[in-house]
Amino acid sequence: MILLRYLLILAGIALLTGAAAILAWDLYQILKPRKQPGEPAAPLRWQAARQLAVCSILPLLAGLSIAVIPSGSAAVRVNQFAGTRPRRSIRASTG
C-alpha cells in the first residue's frame, strides 16, 4: 500500500512538472532569437498546461489520502470521546 501511495504522489508531481515544462519550453521558444525577423512567435499553450495541472490533482489527492499505519497499532480501538477501550469478551457481555 505504501508503494501505491508513493506511485500516486510521484505521478501527480510528474504531471505538474510536465505542465511547467510545457510553459517553460514555449517561453523559451518565444524569447530565443529568431533567424527570420518577421517570423511570428508561437503562443503559450495555456490550455494543455492547465489540463495537465488539473489531471495531477486526482493522483496527488489519492496518494496523500492513503494513511500508512505502523505495525502493532492497527488493532487498537479508539473512541473519539472516551479514548481507548479495553476489549470485551463474549462471555462478559452475555452473562
Buried (B, 14 or more C-beta within 10 A) or exposed (E): EEEEBEEBBEBBBEBBEBBEEBBEEBEEEEEEEEEEEEEEEEEBBEEBBEBBBEBBEEBBEBBEEEEEEEEEEEEEEEEEEEEEEEEEEEEEEEE
